Amino acid sequence: MPSKSTLYRPISRRSILKAGAITAAAAPFALSACGGGGSGGSGGSELSFRLAETHPDDYPTTLGDKRFADLVKERSDGRISIEVFANAQLGEESSVIEQVQMGSIEMTRVSSAPMSEFAVGMGLFGLPYIFDDSDHLWRFLDDDSGKQLLGELDDEGFHGLCYFDPGARSFYASGDPIESVDDVKGRKFRVQESEVIVDFIKALGGSPTPMDYGEVYSALQSGLIDGAENNEPSYYSASHYEVAKNLTLDEHMRVAEILIVNSDTWNGLGDDDKDLLSKAAQDAVPYQRKKWDAQVATDTQKLRDEGVNIIEVDDITPWRDATASVIEKYRGDYAEYLDSIESLRQA
């Protein structure tokens, strides 16, 4: 099993039970009169939930959150309201995850990366080059295997509603551009605190340097690191292109985003309300994906206008070959999912 980062510490079910009285008193919503597991429906009490989002108001995942909230309000005739708190108003990602698990916040949109601390299967998305493209990723997410993976959260204080699209992560660097695997060797790259990602950079011959995202700009500017990796909108919005002018679209990782709800909140809903929320979340996905694609196109053009050297990778085979050892190291943890991904490669 992949080792767990110290950044995200799951809260035990015992802790949740101890906090139950506090959570019940603090929760800013009223459960429907039918109680958990009942038939529910439009005749129930009014419900009000909070949805925490770390990104800005106009970011594609935030827009997906808002679309979900609008659909729920519309389909419940205003009986169920979901207020989206963007810009990390309710806390940073790790704090919000714990608050949702405890029930003091009802919902959040979160990256699958930290959720691997609760459901090990979520670490799958950290493996390099396992998806050919966005369509391949979504064939897996929409398949029974993707639904099974989402269901792994059910025993950990969460219920997964749907996946959102976060695009693909690629390398960017100062100094010489990265045009081949050899150009990674001997250079320092900022990485997230993840054993899989550290192994990935090492397999390419690079030197992984974990650090907070907010420190990346100055680290690039000072030469403390030679590069980093992320998607195009993040690379642009954080202005990292100003100090790292070379972007190599190797698309090594596609880390899914997840819309989750506290399990006690979910179990307290009637069946009709569960169906309403589930359907609204799924129906928000195409809207969010469309907004994401548009954002990538817009930001990529802005990067070109800023003089960024954008390098397309025509053949990913050398990159896959160089990092095959990473896949094999973790295959035992994700064998079933990797088999499914492979079977869906040419679907």
C-alpha positions in Angstrom: 0.0 0.0 0.0 1.4 3.5 -0.8 2.6 5.3 2.2 0.5 8.2 3.4 1.5 11.8 3.5 1.6 13.6 6.8 -0.3 16.5 5.3 -3.7 14.8 5.4 -4.6 12.9 8.5 -7.9 10.9 8.4 -10.2 11.3 11.3 -11.3 8.0 12.9 -14.9 7.0 13.1 -14.6 7.1 16.8 -13.6 10.8 16.7 -16.6 11.4 14.5 -18.9 9.8 17.0 -17.4 11.7 19.8 -18.0 14.9 17.9 -21.6 13.9 17.0 -23.3 16.1 19.5 -21.2 19.2 18.5 -21.8 18.5 14.8 -25.5 18.2 15.3 -25.7 21.5 17.1 -23.5 23.3 14.7 -25.0 22.0 11.4 -26.7 24.8 9.6 -29.5 22.7 8.1 -32.7 20.8 9.0 -33.1 17.2 7.9 -36.3 16.3 6.1 -39.1 15.1 8.3 -39.0 11.6 6.7 -35.6 10.9 8.3 -32.6 9.0 6.9 -33.4 6.4 4.2 -37.0 7.4 3.9 -38.9 8.2 0.7 -38.2 12.0 1.0 -39.4 14.3 -1.7 -40.8 17.7 -2.3 -42.9 17.6 0.8 -40.0 17.6 3.2 -38.5 20.4 5.2 -36.2 23.0 3.7 -32.6 22.1 3.6 -29.5 24.4 3.5 -26.0 23.2 2.8 -22.6 24.8 2.4 -20.1 23.7 -0.3 -16.5 24.7 0.2 -14.3 25.5 -2.9 -10.6 26.5 -2.9 -10.6 28.1 -6.3 -11.8 31.6 -7.4 -15.4 32.4 -8.4 -14.7 32.1 -12.1 -12.6 28.9 -12.0 -14.1 25.9 -13.9 -14.6 23.7 -10.8 -16.3 26.6 -9.0 -18.6 27.1 -12.0 -19.3 23.4 -11.9 -20.2 23.7 -8.1 -22.5 26.6 -8.9 -24.2 24.7 -11.7 -24.8 21.8 -9.3 -26.3 24.2 -6.7 -28.5 25.8 -9.3 -29.9 22.5 -10.6 -30.7 21.4 -7.0 -32.5 24.6 -6.2 -34.4 24.5 -9.5 -35.4 20.8 -9.2 -36.4 21.1 -5.5 -38.5 24.3 -6.2 -36.2 26.2 -3.9 -36.6 23.8 -1.0 -32.9 22.7 -1.0 -30.3 25.4 -1.2 -26.6 25.0 -1.6 -24.3 28.0 -1.0 -20.9 27.8 -2.7 -18.0 29.4 -0.8 -15.2 30.0 -3.2 -11.7 31.3 -2.7 -11.0 29.0 0.3 -13.4 31.1 2.5 -14.1 28.1 4.7 -10.5 27.0 4.8 -7.7 25.4 2.8 -8.1 22.0 1.3 -6.8 19.8 4.1 -8.8 21.7 6.7 -12.0 21.5 4.7 -11.7 17.8 4.1 -11.6 17.2 7.8 -14.5 19.6 8.4 -16.6 17.7 5.8 -15.6 14.4 7.4 -16.7 15.7 10.8 -19.9 17.3 9.3 -19.3 20.9 10.3 -19.2 21.6 6.5 -21.6 19.5 4.4 -19.9 19.5 1.0 -16.7 20.3 -0.9 -15.0 19.9 -4.2 -11.6 18.4 -3.7 -8.8 16.8 -5.6 -8.5 13.1 -5.6 -4.9 13.3 -4.5 -5.5 14.1 -0.8 -8.5 11.7 -0.7 -6.0 8.8 -1.2 -5.3 9.3 2.5 -8.9 8.0 3.2 -9.5 5.7 0.2 -6.2 4.2 -1.0 -7.6 3.6 -4.5 -7.7 7.4 -5.1 -3.9 7.3 -5.3 -4.4 5.7 -8.7 -4.6 9.1 -10.4 -1.0 9.9 -9.3 0.4 7.2 -11.5 2.1 8.6 -14.6 0.9 8.2 -18.2 -1.9 5.7 -17.4 -4.4 7.7 -19.6 -3.9 8.4 -23.3 -6.1 11.5 -23.2 -9.1 13.1 -21.6 -11.5 10.8 -23.5 -9.7 7.8 -22.1 -9.9 9.2 -18.6 -13.6 9.8 -18.8 -14.3 6.3 -20.3 -12.8 5.0 -17.0 -14.6 7.5 -14.7 -17.9 6.7 -16.3 -17.3 3.0 -16.3 -18.3 0.7 -13.4 -14.7 0.8 -12.2 -14.8 4.5 -11.8 -18.0 4.3 -9.9 -16.6 1.6 -7.7 -13.6 3.8 -7.0 -15.8 6.7 -6.0 -17.7 4.3 -3.7 -14.5 3.6 -1.7 -15.2 6.9 0.1 -18.4 5.6 1.6 -16.8 4.0 4.7 -14.6 7.0 5.5 -17.2 9.7 6.4 -17.9 10.9 2.8 -20.2 10.1 -0.1 -18.9 10.9 -3.6 -21.4 12.6 -5.9 -19.4 12.9 -9.1 -16.1 13.6 -10.8 -15.1 16.9 -12.3 -12.3 17.5 -14.9 -9.0 19.0 -13.7 -7.2 18.6 -17.0 -3.7 17.2 -17.3 -0.5 18.1 -15.5 2.6 18.8 -17.6 6.2 20.1 -16.9 7.4 23.7 -17.1 10.9 24.9 -16.6 13.2 27.8 -16.5 16.5 27.7 -18.4 16.7 25.0 -21.1 13.4 23.6 -22.4 12.3 20.0 -21.7 12.2 18.4 -25.2 13.0 14.8 -24.2 13.3 12.5 -21.2 17.0 13.3 -21.0 16.2 17.0 -20.4 14.7 16.1 -17.0 17.9 14.5 -15.7 19.8 16.3 -12.9 17.2 19.1 -12.6 15.2 20.0 -9.5 11.4 20.0 -9.8 8.8 21.1 -7.2 6.4 18.3 -6.5 3.4 17.7 -4.2 4.0 15.8 -1.0 3.3 12.4 -2.6 5.5 9.2 -2.6 4.2 8.3 -6.1 5.1 11.7 -7.6 8.5 11.6 -5.9 9.1 8.2 -7.5 7.9 9.5 -10.9 10.4 12.4 -10.9 13.3 10.1 -9.8 12.4 7.6 -12.5 13.0 10.4 -15.1 16.4 11.2 -13.5 15.2 14.4 -11.9 15.4 15.6 -8.3 12.0 15.9 -6.6 11.6 18.9 -4.2 8.4 18.9 -2.2 7.2 22.4 -1.3 4.0 24.4 -0.8 2.5 25.7 -3.9 2.7 29.3 -2.7 6.5 29.1 -2.6 7.0 27.9 -6.2 7.2 31.3 -7.9 10.0 32.6 -5.7 11.8 29.2 -5.9 11.7 29.3 -9.7 12.8 33.0 -9.7 15.8 32.4 -7.3 16.9 29.2 -9.0 16.2 27.0 -6.0 14.2 24.7 -8.4 14.5 24.4 -12.1 10.8 23.6 -12.8 7.5 22.3 -11.6 4.4 20.6 -13.1 0.7 21.6 -13.3 -2.1 22.2 -15.7 -2.2 25.2 -18.0 -4.8 27.3 -16.1 -2.8 26.9 -12.8 0.5 27.7 -14.6 -1.0 30.8 -16.0 -3.0 32.1 -13.0 -0.1 31.7 -10.6 2.1 33.6 -13.1 4.7 30.9 -13.1 5.2 31.5 -16.8 7.0 34.7 -15.9 9.9 32.8 -14.3 9.6 29.5 -16.2 9.0 30.2 -19.9 9.1 26.6 -21.2 6.0 24.5 -21.1 6.2 20.8 -22.2 2.8 19.2 -22.8 3.7 15.7 -21.8 0.4 15.4 -19.8 1.9 12.9 -17.4 -0.9 12.9 -14.9 -4.7 13.4 -14.8 -5.8 13.8 -11.2 -9.6 13.7 -11.0 -11.6 16.2 -9.0 -14.4 15.0 -6.7 -17.6 16.5 -5.4 -18.2 15.0 -2.0 -20.8 15.3 0.9 -20.5 14.3 4.5 -21.9 10.8 4.9 -24.1 11.6 7.9 -25.7 14.4 6.0 -26.2 12.1 3.0 -27.6 9.3 5.1 -30.0 11.7 6.8 -31.7 12.5 3.4 -34.7 10.7 2.1 -34.3 8.6 -1.1 -36.0 11.2 -3.3 -33.6 13.9 -2.1 -30.6 11.6 -2.6 -31.8 10.9 -6.2 -32.2 14.6 -6.8 -28.7 15.5 -5.6 -27.1 12.6 -7.4 -28.8 13.5 -10.7 -28.0 17.2 -10.3 -24.3 16.4 -9.7 -24.1 14.2 -12.7 -25.9 16.7 -14.9 -23.4 19.4 -13.8 -20.4 17.4 -15.1 -20.8 18.2 -18.9 -21.1 21.9 -18.0 -18.0 21.8 -15.9 -16.0 19.9 -18.5 -17.1 22.4 -21.2 -15.9 25.3 -19.0 -12.6 23.5 -18.3 -11.9 23.0 -22.0 -12.7 26.6 -22.7 -10.4 27.8 -19.9 -7.5 25.7 -21.1 -7.9 27.0 -24.7 -8.1 30.6 -23.4 -5.1 30.3 -21.1 -3.0 28.5 -23.6 -3.5 31.4 -26.1 -2.6 33.9 -23.3 0.6 31.9 -22.6 1.5 32.0 -26.3 0.8 35.8 -26.3 3.2 36.1 -23.3 6.0 34.4 -25.3 5.9 31.1 -23.6 7.7 28.3 -25.4 5.1 25.5 -25.7 6.5 22.1 -26.6 4.2 19.4 -27.9 5.2 15.8 -27.2 4.5 13.8 -30.3 5.5 10.4 -28.9 4.9 9.6 -25.3 6.4 6.1 -25.5 9.9 7.1 -24.2 8.4 8.8 -21.2 6.2 5.8 -20.5 9.1 3.4 -20.8 11.3 5.5 -18.5 8.6 5.5 -15.8 7.3 1.9 -16.1 9.0 1.0 -12.9 6.7 3.4 -11.0 3.6 1.6 -12.4 5.1 -1.8 -11.4 5.9 -0.7 -7.9 2.3 0.2 -7.2 0.5 -2.3 -9.5 -0.4 -4.5 -6.6 -2.4 -1.7 -5.0 -4.3 -0.8 -8.2 -4.3 -3.9 -10.3 -8.0 -4.1 -10.8 -8.3 -0.5 -11.8 -5.2 -0.6 -14.1 -6.7 -3.6 -15.9 -9.9 -1.7 -16.4 -7.9 1.4 -17.7 -6.0 -0.9 -20.2 -9.2 -2.5 -21.4 -10.7 0.9 -22.0 -7.7 2.2 -23.9 -9.1 1.3 -27.3 -12.8 1.3 -26.4 
